[in-house]
Amino acid sequence: MKKAFTLFELLVVISIIGILIAVASISYSGAQKKSRDARRIQDMNAIQKAAEMYYSQNNYLYPGSSQLISSGLMSVMPTDPKNASPYVYSFSGLTNGASNYCLCALLENATGGNASDGNCTMASSGTYYCVRNQQ
């Protein structure tokens, strides 16, 4: 008598493996989004710290993005992890000699943004993490 798997048993095992792979890929995708959002928040906070250092060292005026690099406070301006529309950093709020600024990054997850806290106003829809001048 030969011992072998039936076609039904093989289909059940293949189905279970397929379900496990689907669940794992969904979890992995969510982890990637959280990781990119953490990087965006870290980038915005780094720019804010560099701008505040420049402000205190240069007659209480905020820098343009190029002054952050030329002053040595930042080696390069960070780019969004996806770096594709709509996930692109805009440094338009940082202008040389400005008295204030507000920079925002669009987050992929619905939670974690602070733009609704009155930190900055965004005309576009979506969840944003924003930093603004502290002075």
C-alpha positions in Angstrom: 0.0 0.0 0.0 1.5 3.4 -1.1 1.4 6.3 1.2 0.9 9.7 -0.5 -0.9 13.0 0.0 -4.2 13.4 -1.7 -4.9 16.4 -4.0 -7.3 17.8 -1.3 -4.6 17.7 1.4 -2.1 19.5 -1.0 -4.7 22.2 -1.8 -5.3 22.8 1.9 -1.6 23.2 2.7 -1.1 25.5 -0.3 -4.1 27.6 0.7 -2.8 28.0 4.3 0.7 29.0 3.1 -0.9 31.6 0.7 -2.9 33.1 3.6 0.2 33.3 5.8 2.1 35.0 3.0 -0.7 37.5 2.5 -0.8 38.4 6.2 3.0 38.7 6.4 3.1 41.1 3.4 0.4 43.3 4.8 2.3 43.6 8.1 5.5 44.3 6.3 3.9 47.1 4.3 2.6 48.7 7.4 6.0 48.5 9.1 7.6 50.2 6.1 5.1 53.0 6.2 5.7 53.6 9.9 9.5 53.5 9.3 9.2 56.2 6.5 7.0 58.3 8.7 9.5 58.1 11.6 12.2 59.2 9.2 10.1 62.2 8.0 9.5 63.3 11.6 13.2 62.9 12.4 14.1 65.0 9.3 11.7 67.8 10.2 13.0 67.9 13.8 16.6 68.0 12.6 15.9 70.9 10.2 14.1 72.8 13.0 17.1 72.3 15.4 19.5 73.5 12.8 17.3 76.6 11.9 17.1 77.5 15.6 20.9 77.2 16.0 21.3 79.5 13.0 18.8 81.9 14.4 20.7 82.3 17.7 24.0 82.7 16.0 23.0 85.1 13.2 21.2 88.3 14.4 18.0 86.4 15.2 17.0 85.8 11.6 16.2 82.4 10.1 18.2 81.0 7.3 17.3 79.8 3.8 17.8 76.1 3.2 21.2 76.9 1.5 22.4 78.8 4.5 21.9 75.8 6.7 24.4 73.9 4.5 26.9 76.7 4.0 27.0 77.5 7.7 27.9 73.9 8.5 24.8 73.2 10.6 23.6 70.5 8.1 25.7 68.6 5.6 22.9 68.1 3.2 19.2 68.9 3.2 17.2 65.7 3.8 14.9 64.2 1.2 11.7 62.3 1.7 12.2 58.5 1.9 9.8 58.1 -1.1 10.8 61.3 -2.8 7.9 61.1 -5.2 4.8 63.3 -5.4 3.1 64.0 -3.0 5.8 62.8 -0.6 8.4 65.6 -1.3 9.8 68.0 1.3 9.3 71.6 0.5 11.6 74.1 2.2 9.7 77.1 0.9 9.1 78.3 4.5 12.9 78.7 5.1 13.9 81.9 3.4 17.0 83.9 4.2 16.2 86.7 6.7 12.7 85.5 7.6 11.3 86.1 11.0 9.4 82.8 11.1 8.9 79.5 9.2 6.7 76.5 9.0 7.8 73.2 7.4 5.6 70.2 6.9 5.9 66.6 5.7 3.0 64.5 4.5 2.8 61.2 6.5 1.5 57.9 5.1 -0.3 56.8 8.3 -3.4 58.5 9.4 -2.1 59.0 13.0 1.0 60.8 14.1 0.5 64.1 12.4 0.4 67.4 14.4 -0.9 69.8 11.8 -4.3 69.8 13.3 -2.9 71.0 16.6 -2.6 74.5 15.3 1.1 74.0 14.7 0.8 75.0 11.0 -2.1 75.3 8.6 -2.1 73.1 5.5 -4.3 73.8 2.6 -4.1 70.3 1.2 -5.8 67.3 2.7 -3.8 64.6 4.4 -2.0 64.1 7.6 1.1 66.3 8.1 3.8 66.6 10.7 4.9 70.2 10.9 7.6 72.2 12.7 7.7 75.9 13.1 9.9 78.6 14.5 10.3 78.4 18.3 11.0 82.0 18.9 
